[in-house]
Amino acid sequence: MKLKSILNLIFVAAILFSCGNEKSQKDSDNLASKESLAFDHNVEQFADIKILRYQVPGWEQLTIKEKKLVYYLVQAGLSGRDIMWDQNYRHNLTIRKALENIYTNFDGDKTSENWKAFETYLKRVWFSNGIHHHYSNDKLKPEFSSDYLKELLTATQTTLKGEAFDVIFNNEDAKKVNQAKGVDNVALSAVNFYGPNVTNADVETFYKAKKSPDPKKPLSFGLNSQLVKENGVLKERVYKSGGLYGQAIDEIVKWLELAKGVAENEAQGNALGLLIEYYKTGDLQTWDDYNVAWTAATEGNIDYINSFIEVYNDPLGYRGSYENIVQINDFDMSQKMKVLSDNAQWFEDNSTLMDAHKKKNVVGVTYKVVNVAGEAGDASPSTPIGVNLPNANWIRAAVGSKSVSLGNITNAYNNASSSGRLKEFVHDDEEFELEEKFGQLGDKLHTALHEVIGHASGQLNPGVGETKETLKNYASTLEEGRADLVALFYLYNPKLQELGLVDDWKAVGKATYDGYIRNGLMMQLIRLNLGDDVEEAHMRNRQWISAWAYEKGLKDNVIEKVTRDGKTYFNINDYEKLHELFGQLLRETQRIKSEGDYAAVEALVENYGVKVDQAIHAEVLERNKQFTSAPYSGFVNPVLVAEKNDEGEITDLKITQPETFAGQMLNYSEQYSFLPEVN
């Protein structure tokens, strides 16, 4: 599970919650180094996007063997980049090639508003790995006409026709992932995980018929395939060497084999060998064997995430998006935070879960703060800030999991942010001062607790199927909300001070609660167009948690809605009772997951997490107009440049930073395009 860049909302703390996001540490650690302060994190801004750079601390301390391992893993990740584009939408590669050819070869008027609109549209497509918005899933709308695009195509002798041209301007395939209630989510989602005419019922029927050899270790059916109909018969097209995406997978394997040759230890090498075998065969048992081996391989300075992993882009939660993150351990910070994984059983024992839903033996939870050296696929340009894997419940229970926070990514967000938007939405000076002093530490701990304790906690009742089967399209938001609630429950707890993680647990807890409610009920709405429902899993979970807590606390005025000078604020009056409410909701969300209660999760999400108060939304958008900082951020990746001797052997690897977003995107297309335009 991935804490997806809530930090993307550059306006600090408030937004860093969910499996895909977070922030900082002790007050003394909040001060960035002089080197970091001097580093230019900002690249450019366009539309609703801000592009940043990140540094790679500790690079020069690595041995040449370790640097080679990082380099090979980064190259493997980039080799699969186009898989993500094709998974996102069937015409993405064709459209990208045409738009890039225009961008590179057009020698006409580049000062016109039309050209500027074209350039912005292309950058948005690059950022989203396709023509649908990376977060809202809505199709991107060009601010130039179809006639102008035809002019550009003619001027550059570029071909783009038929459905691939028309879809840029029409209303077809309007939503990459459609999570609406009461519709055929598969049929109405443009994501390329399913062929034409495949429906929700087809998917559910197809996978209900599949049985795992060991029911206690269910295979991740559908994770690495596309489901299509051929002559009316459902069939999987498996991602593997010789299969779907085989050309790119062969390149991935080439680099993974080089990485295996410089593995830091036997366990790491064995895991890489199993990943290579999985890519070659597409066998899901090998995938599980790999995850067991990868989870157990905890020694060494270098680690990675690679393959078809997170299922957020599948409306029914079966299919994994391609992703790669290469990591260098931050030993100092990892040691400081190790206390959480060491005490995982205490947190499980003292949670509000029903006894039947608590794990009696929490095993193998490892937590590290890492520095990213390269990302690709679903992790780039928009990146998570925290990740907990593997996702299989049985592996988590039997073997454990790895949790990481991406330290240098978080630092880049922090150093590129300002406090203006925060001041606009806090209720009073006390709330602002709490956030300024304790917000980053609270965010960092929220990420850690969410990933290490949250996703590792709880267990399914005997005989209850996987959540993608029982909770269906609500599985992802329920899981992210459940992990958030674990973190929220323990962030206001003296145990954190007892463990030496904070100096003032109440202040940290208050700052975190303020930020969560402020974000869940107001600030995250700047990401939506007026009138839109909330559809993204992490946004939904932040809203349904906040809205549920607000409603249940009305009688005791736990969270007060304040109107002052025509502006709305949410002020927490009773942190202790809010802590109790979070505990109650945690108990219920675990019950829903443990029992597979679809009716309950549907009611929870639909009643609290989907619809938006339109008056507040309009107000938030109006108040936000004064700020120029974009609501979403993402990154260019540092470039690893190999220095070689006369024999062609790598003698060293240096890091350089890309100057422009467009330059990196064009370079990636030139160097790592291994798929045909249409699959």
C-alpha positions, 0 to 999 in steps of 0.5 A: 500500500502506498501513501500517495503524495498528499504532500503534493498539496504543497500547503504543508502538514494538513495533507499528508495522510493516506497510503501514499503520503507524509512529512518530518521529525523532531524540532532539531531535525526540521531544520534543513541542512545548508546544502539542502537550503541552497539546492534549487528544488523548483523546476517549473509550474504549469496548470495545477502542477508544480515540478520539483527536484530531489537530492540523494543524500549519502550517494558519495558514501556508497561503494562502486558496487552499491552504486552499480546496483542502484544504477541497474535498478533505476534502468530496470524501472525506466525500461518499463515506463511505457507499460504504465502509459499503456495500462492507463489508456489504450491510446496513450502511447500513440497520442504521446508519440504524436504530441512529442513529435509536434513539440520537437519539430514545430518551427512555427509561432511559439509565442501564440496562446494556442502554442502555449496551450498545446505545450501545457497540455503536453506537460499535463499528459506527461505528468499524468502518464496519459490523457487522464488527470493523475488524481481526479481521473478526469480526462484532461481538457485541451485549451486549443481546438481540434483545428489547431492540432490538425495544423500542427500535425500537418506542419510537422508531418505527424500522423494522429487520426481516428479514435486516438485523435478524436478522443482528445476533444470528445466526451468518450472515455471521460474517466480513467477510473469510475468509482461511482455507485450503481454503475458498471465500473469496469465498462465505464472506466477508460483504464486499459486493464479490460477489453471492450465489452467486459463488465463488472459481472464478467470480472467477478464471475471469472475470478470466482471460478479460480481457486488457489492451490492453498486456500490459506495462501490465496494467489493474487489473481488478475494482478498481472494481466489484462482481461479481454473477450475473444469470441465472447470468451473471457481470457487473460493476456498475461504480462510476461516475457513473450506475452503482453508488454513482453518487449519492455519486460525483456528490457527490465529483466536484462537490467535486473540480471545485472542488478542480481550480479552485484547484489549486496547479499545472498537474500537480496540476490535470491529475491531478485532471481525470483522477480526475474523468474516472475517476469519471465513466466508471469506465474503468480505463485512465483510472485508470492515466493518473490514477495516472501523472499523480498520481505525477508531480505532486510539487510543492506544499504539498497532496496527497491520496489518493482513490478505490478503492485498497487491496484488503485487504478483498477475499479475492482481492485484486481490489477496492479499498475507498473511501478519502480522505486529505488531506495538508499537506506537513511540509517540514522533516521531508520534507527530512530524510527525502528522503535515503532516496528519493535513495538508493533505487538504493543500497538496491536494489543492496545488498539480498539479492535475486537479481540477476534480481529487482533493479531496474536503475533504481529511478525516481521514488520520492518520500517526504514526511512530511505532516500529515493534514487530513482522512480518510474511508472506509477511512482513518477512524476507523482510520487508516494511518500510512504509505502508498505508492502507486500499487499497480500494479507496472508504474507503480512500475517505469516511473514510480515511486511516492509514499510518505508518513508521516502525521506528526501522526497518529504524534505523536497516538499518541505523546502519548496513549500510556504505557509500562506495557504495554511494561514488562510485556513487555520482557525486561530493563531494557536492552531497555526503555531501548533502546526508550525512547531509540531506539524512536520513531526506529526506528519512523519509519525502519521506516515510511520504509524499508518504504514508500519502499524496500520497496514500490519494490524488486524486480521480477517475472520476465518473463511472471509475472502480477500477484500477485493472480493468482499468489499469490491470497489470500496476496498482501497478506500476502506484499507487506507482509512483503516490505516489512517485511523490506526495512526490517528488513534495512537498519535494522541497517546503518551506511548509515543513520548514513552518511546522517545519519539516526541517530547510533547505527545499532546501538542503533536497529537493536537497539531495532527488532529487539527491538520487532518480535520482541516484537510479532510473537510476543507483544504483537499477540496481545492483539488476538485472542480465545483460540483464534482464528487470525491472519487480518489481513494485517499481523498475519500478516506480523509473525508469519510473519517473527518465527516463521520467524526464531525457528525458523531461529535455534534452532540458534544461539540467535539468539532465546531463549525465556525463562521467568521467574517464570511469564512468557515473554519473547523475548530476542535474543542475536545481532543480527548473525545475526538481520540475516542471517536477515532477509536470507535471508527477504527473498531468499526472499519476493522470489523467491516474488513474482517467480516467482509461487510459490503453493505456497511462499507458502502454506507460509510463511504457513500454517506460520508466520503463521496458528496461534497458540501457545495457551499463550503467547496465554493468558498474554499475555491474562492479563498484559494484563488489568492495563492499561486502555488499549484495544488499538486507537485511531482518530480523530475528524477536525478540522472545517474551518469556512468563513467567507464574505463577503456574496457567499458567497465563502470568505474563510477556513477555521478548524479546530475539534475535535469534542467527541465521537465520537458527535457527529461520526458523527451529523453525518457521517450527516446531512451526507454520506448520499448512498446508498440503504440497499440497493444 
